[in-house]
Amino acid sequence: MESATVLINGIAARIQDAVNAALAGGATAAELAPIQAEVDALNADSSALAAAVAANPVPPVTARRP
């Protein structure tokens, strides 16, 4: 599950970088608001996932007997 959090954070960071580049290139915050909202939602989802994983640890996998 940690890898899922890393993936979500990575996607959010890449989109945020694109938003920042667009702002630097002359786009307005209002124009990019829907995209920024998605970045914010991804970050919230990542935090919720991390909290859920911490609250519900997965028991260790045991070896099967042949």
Secondary structure, DSSP 8 states (H G I E B T S, - for coil): -HHHHHHHHHHHHHHHHHHHHHHHTT--HHHHHHHHHHHHHHHHHHHHHHHHHHHS----------
